[in-house]
Amino acid sequence: MGRKPKSQSAKKSAKYPHFKPGSTVEISSNEEGFRGSWFAGTVIGRVSPGDPSRVHVEYISLFVDEEGTARVREIVDVVMLRPVPPPENDREFKFGEEVDAFHSDGWWEGVITKDNGEGRFTVYFRRSREEMELWKDQLRLHREWANGAWKPPFEEENAKLNQDKVENLPLVEKVKPSESAKEHMYSRGTQVEVSSDEKGFECAWFAATVVEPLGKDKFLIEYQTLKTEDDKAFLREELDILHIRPSPPEVKMVNSFKFLDEVDALYNDGWWVGVISRAKRNSKYIVYFKTTNEEMEFRDSELRLHQDWIDGKWVTASRV
């Protein structure tokens, strides 16, 4: 006799084999101040027996009270979960590598900006725009959990550690900061890009011009694409230096964009930070935006490889 067809509930459960009740997981959040972080937890159970896409979780290191007698519990969508990464072999971290840094009971996504020697590294956290010195044993290579697998795979990464000196054709030309960029003062008329902490505009950069400095680390800028409500003039705003950077240089691509490349996508008059989740035909790509948990399609002409402005120089993340 043939096998009986699975029920709809069983089919849905098969989509999430790693997030069954009792599974140890890492949990992310879209809450302000916690974006880009992962905290260890346990799946307690499903919210509904027929819908495995939403689950109850309990954090291992976050507590409701100061005494630490009751752990935080909440309901989350499974897209906010991933398995706990397995331990990896000892590795040497390098400048520009994306890492997860263990701090304040969780793992926070960042990029290495300096090797301080003796097993210490400076890590830059994009979302908070802060730098912190951490020990090597507080770091792990950043990986994405996609379609039930780690990218890059652990076995592939271990093999690549022994091949770094063999590879001689970089996919992206290194960005070299000029002396003028290091001493950039954002004088009147300077072309820049600016960001905002306003909800809905996080991780977006907009072209602007410096109108005039307003004192220490503050500037009046005029947007090049955003206009006032009456649409008669370009919008002006006062911003501090943490929200201003020079216009990024063009990064010459040797190959096309790849899966999990971090990119800026041109949308609604600004550049929005996302990740390539799928390549399509005719030079089109699907980009995933972590802050909104959305995907959108773009042409390659609407994308650029993401760069960070750190300590007066441009840093491009290592590609998978």
C-alpha positions as CSV (number, residue, x, y, z in Angstrom):
1,M,0.0,0.0,0.0
2,G,1.2,3.5,-0.7
3,R,2.0,5.9,2.1
4,K,-0.8,8.2,3.3
5,P,-0.4,11.8,2.4
6,K,0.9,14.1,5.1
7,S,-1.5,16.5,6.8
8,Q,-1.1,20.2,6.2
9,S,0.2,20.6,9.7
10,A,2.9,18.0,9.1
11,K,3.9,19.6,5.9
12,K,4.3,23.0,7.6
13,S,6.3,21.4,10.4
14,A,8.7,19.9,7.9
15,K,9.6,23.4,6.8
16,Y,11.0,24.2,10.2
17,P,12.8,21.1,11.4
18,H,15.4,23.1,13.5
19,F,12.8,24.9,15.6
20,K,10.8,22.2,17.3
21,P,9.8,22.5,21.0
22,G,12.9,22.0,23.1
23,S,15.4,23.2,20.4
24,T,18.2,25.5,21.5
25,V,18.3,28.5,19.2
26,E,19.5,32.0,18.7
27,I,16.9,34.8,18.6
28,S,17.1,38.1,16.8
29,S,15.0,41.2,17.3
30,N,13.7,44.2,15.4
31,E,13.4,46.2,18.7
32,E,15.2,49.5,18.8
33,G,18.7,49.0,20.2
34,F,18.7,45.3,19.6
35,R,18.8,45.1,15.8
36,G,21.8,43.1,14.6
37,S,22.0,41.0,17.8
38,W,21.5,37.3,18.5
39,F,20.6,35.9,22.0
40,A,20.6,32.2,23.0
41,G,17.2,30.7,23.9
42,T,15.0,27.7,23.8
43,V,11.8,26.9,21.8
44,I,9.0,26.2,24.4
45,G,6.2,25.4,22.0
46,R,4.2,26.6,19.1
47,V,1.6,29.3,19.4
48,S,-0.9,27.2,17.4
49,P,-0.7,23.5,16.6
50,G,-1.6,24.2,13.0
51,D,0.9,27.0,12.5
52,P,4.5,26.2,13.2
53,S,5.7,29.6,11.9
54,R,5.2,31.3,15.3
55,V,6.6,30.0,18.5
56,H,7.0,30.7,22.2
57,V,10.7,31.1,23.2
58,E,12.5,31.6,26.5
59,Y,15.8,33.5,26.6
60,I,18.7,31.8,28.4
61,S,20.6,35.0,29.5
62,L,17.8,37.7,29.7
63,F,15.7,37.9,32.8
64,V,12.5,39.7,33.8
65,D,13.8,40.7,37.2
66,E,17.2,41.9,38.5
67,E,17.5,38.9,40.8
68,G,17.5,36.6,37.7
69,T,14.8,34.3,38.9
70,A,12.5,34.5,35.8
71,R,13.7,34.4,32.2
72,V,12.2,36.5,29.5
73,R,9.6,34.8,27.4
74,E,8.0,36.0,24.2
75,I,6.3,35.0,20.9
76,V,8.4,35.3,17.8
77,D,8.2,34.4,14.1
78,V,10.6,31.6,13.1
79,V,12.2,33.9,10.6
80,M,13.8,35.6,13.7
81,L,15.4,32.3,14.8
82,R,18.4,30.3,13.7
83,P,20.1,27.2,15.2
84,V,23.1,27.7,17.5
85,P,26.2,27.7,15.2
86,P,28.5,24.7,15.9
87,P,32.0,25.4,17.3
88,E,34.6,26.1,14.7
89,N,38.4,25.6,14.5
90,D,40.7,28.3,15.8
91,R,41.0,31.0,13.2
92,E,43.0,34.2,12.5
93,F,40.6,37.2,12.0
94,K,41.6,39.9,9.6
95,F,40.8,43.5,8.7
96,G,37.4,44.0,7.0
97,E,35.9,40.6,8.1
98,E,32.3,40.5,9.3
99,V,32.1,39.0,12.7
100,D,29.7,38.3,15.6
101,A,31.0,39.8,18.8
102,F,29.9,38.5,22.2
103,H,28.9,41.4,24.5
104,S,26.2,42.1,27.0
105,D,25.0,38.4,26.9
106,G,24.5,38.4,23.1
107,W,26.2,38.2,19.8
108,W,26.3,41.5,17.9
109,E,27.0,41.9,14.2
110,G,30.1,44.0,13.4
111,V,33.2,44.3,11.2
112,I,36.9,44.2,12.2
113,T,38.6,47.5,11.7
114,K,41.9,46.9,13.5
115,D,44.2,44.1,14.7
116,N,45.6,45.5,18.0
117,G,47.9,42.5,18.6
118,E,48.0,40.0,21.4
119,G,44.6,38.6,20.4
120,R,42.7,41.9,20.6
121,F,40.7,43.4,17.8
122,T,38.7,46.6,17.3
123,V,35.2,45.9,16.0
124,Y,32.9,48.5,14.5
125,F,29.1,48.1,15.0
126,R,27.2,49.7,12.1
127,R,23.8,50.1,13.7
128,S,25.1,51.9,16.8
129,R,28.1,53.5,15.0
130,E,30.4,52.5,17.9
131,E,33.7,50.8,18.1
132,M,34.8,48.4,20.8
133,E,38.0,46.4,21.6
134,L,37.4,42.7,22.1
135,W,39.4,39.6,22.7
136,K,39.7,37.0,20.0
137,D,37.7,34.4,22.0
138,Q,34.8,36.9,22.0
139,L,34.5,36.8,18.2
140,R,33.2,34.4,15.6
141,L,32.9,34.7,11.9
142,H,29.5,36.1,10.9
143,R,27.3,33.6,9.0
144,E,23.8,33.8,7.6
145,W,21.3,31.1,8.1
146,A,19.4,30.7,4.8
147,N,17.3,27.9,3.4
148,G,18.3,25.5,6.2
149,A,22.1,25.9,5.8
150,W,24.9,28.2,7.0
151,K,26.5,30.6,4.5
152,P,29.4,30.2,4.3
153,P,29.3,26.5,5.3
154,F,31.5,25.5,8.2
155,E,33.4,22.8,6.3
156,E,33.9,25.2,3.4
157,E,35.2,27.9,5.7
158,N,37.7,25.5,7.3
159,A,39.1,24.5,3.9
160,K,39.3,28.2,2.8
161,L,41.5,29.0,5.8
162,N,44.3,27.0,4.2
163,Q,43.8,28.6,0.7
164,D,44.0,32.3,1.5
165,K,47.5,32.6,0.1
166,V,46.6,30.7,-3.0
167,E,43.9,33.0,-4.2
168,N,45.4,35.7,-6.4
169,L,42.4,37.2,-8.2
170,P,40.3,39.4,-5.9
171,L,36.7,39.7,-6.7
172,V,36.7,43.4,-5.6
173,E,39.5,45.9,-5.9
174,K,40.6,47.2,-2.5
175,V,39.4,50.7,-1.7
176,K,42.4,52.9,-0.8
177,P,41.6,56.0,1.3
178,S,43.1,59.2,0.0
179,E,44.9,61.7,2.3
180,S,42.2,64.3,1.7
181,A,39.5,61.8,2.8
182,K,41.4,61.2,6.0
183,E,41.4,64.9,6.8
184,H,37.9,65.5,5.5
185,M,36.4,68.5,7.3
186,Y,33.0,68.7,5.5
187,S,33.4,72.3,4.5
188,R,30.7,74.3,2.7
189,G,29.7,72.7,-0.6
190,T,31.1,69.3,0.2
191,Q,29.1,66.4,-1.4
192,V,28.2,63.9,1.3
193,E,25.7,61.1,2.2
194,V,23.7,61.4,5.4
195,S,21.7,58.9,7.5
196,S,18.8,59.2,9.9
197,D,17.8,57.5,13.2
198,E,14.1,58.2,12.4
199,K,12.0,55.0,12.3
200,G,11.6,53.7,8.9
201,F,14.8,55.3,7.6
202,E,17.4,53.2,9.4
203,C,20.1,51.8,7.2
204,A,19.5,54.3,4.5
205,W,21.8,56.9,3.0
206,F,20.8,60.0,1.1
207,A,22.9,62.3,-1.1
208,A,23.3,65.8,0.3
209,T,25.4,69.0,0.3
210,V,27.0,70.7,3.3
211,V,25.5,74.2,3.5
212,E,27.6,75.3,6.4
213,P,29.3,74.1,9.6
214,L,27.3,75.0,12.8
215,G,30.0,74.5,15.4
216,K,31.8,71.5,16.7
217,D,30.7,68.3,14.9
218,K,27.4,69.8,13.6
219,F,26.4,70.8,10.1
220,L,23.5,72.2,8.1
221,I,23.0,70.0,5.1
222,E,20.7,70.2,2.1
223,Y,19.3,67.0,0.6
224,Q,19.8,66.5,-3.2
225,T,16.7,64.3,-3.7
226,L,14.3,65.1,-0.8
227,K,12.1,68.1,-0.9
228,T,10.0,70.1,1.5
229,E,6.3,69.4,1.9
230,D,5.3,72.1,-0.5
231,D,7.8,70.6,-3.1
232,K,9.3,74.1,-3.7
233,A,12.8,73.6,-2.2
234,F,15.2,70.8,-1.2
235,L,14.9,69.8,2.4
236,R,17.5,71.2,4.9
237,E,18.4,69.6,8.2
238,E,20.9,70.0,11.0
239,L,22.9,66.8,11.6
240,D,25.9,65.7,13.7
241,I,29.0,64.2,12.3
242,L,28.0,60.7,13.2
243,H,25.2,60.9,10.5
244,I,27.5,62.3,7.8
245,R,30.0,60.6,5.5
246,P,31.7,61.5,2.2
247,S,30.2,60.2,-1.0
248,P,31.6,56.6,-1.3
249,P,34.0,55.8,-4.1
250,E,32.9,53.4,-6.9
251,V,34.0,49.8,-6.2
252,K,35.0,48.1,-9.4
253,M,33.4,44.7,-9.6
254,V,35.3,41.9,-11.3
255,N,32.4,39.5,-11.1
256,S,28.6,40.0,-10.7
257,F,27.0,40.2,-7.3
258,K,26.8,37.0,-5.4
259,F,24.5,35.4,-2.8
260,L,24.8,37.1,0.6
261,D,26.8,40.1,-0.8
262,E,26.0,43.1,1.3
263,V,24.8,45.9,-1.0
264,D,23.2,49.3,-1.1
265,A,20.0,49.4,-3.2
266,L,18.7,52.6,-4.8
267,Y,15.1,53.0,-3.7
268,N,12.9,56.0,-2.8
269,D,15.7,58.5,-3.5
270,G,18.2,56.8,-1.1
271,W,20.6,53.9,-0.8
272,W,19.2,51.2,1.5
273,V,21.5,48.6,3.0
274,G,20.5,45.0,2.2
275,V,21.8,41.5,1.3
276,I,21.6,39.7,-2.0
277,S,19.2,36.7,-1.4
278,R,18.8,35.5,-5.0
279,A,20.2,36.2,-8.5
280,K,17.8,36.2,-11.4
281,R,18.1,36.5,-15.2
282,N,18.9,39.7,-17.1
283,S,21.2,41.1,-14.4
284,K,18.4,41.3,-11.8
285,Y,18.7,40.4,-8.1
286,I,16.4,39.9,-5.1
287,V,17.6,41.9,-2.1
288,Y,16.6,41.1,1.5
289,F,16.4,44.0,4.0
290,K,16.9,42.9,7.6
291,T,15.3,46.0,9.2
292,T,11.9,45.5,7.5
293,N,12.2,41.7,6.8
294,E,11.3,42.4,3.2
295,E,12.6,41.4,-0.2
296,M,12.6,43.5,-3.4
297,E,13.9,43.1,-7.0
298,F,16.6,45.4,-8.4
299,R,18.7,45.7,-11.6
300,D,22.4,45.6,-11.1
301,S,22.6,49.3,-12.1
302,E,20.5,50.0,-9.0
303,L,23.0,48.3,-6.7
304,R,26.4,49.0,-5.3
305,L,28.6,47.0,-3.0
306,H,28.2,48.2,0.6
307,Q,31.0,50.1,2.2
308,D,31.5,51.6,5.7
309,W,33.2,54.9,6.5
310,I,35.4,54.0,9.6
311,D,38.2,56.2,11.1
312,G,38.5,58.2,7.9
313,K,38.7,55.3,5.5
314,W,36.4,53.1,3.5
315,V,36.0,49.5,4.5
316,T,34.4,46.8,2.3
317,A,33.3,43.6,4.0
318,S,35.0,40.4,2.9
319,R,32.8,38.5,0.4
320,V,31.6,34.9,0.9
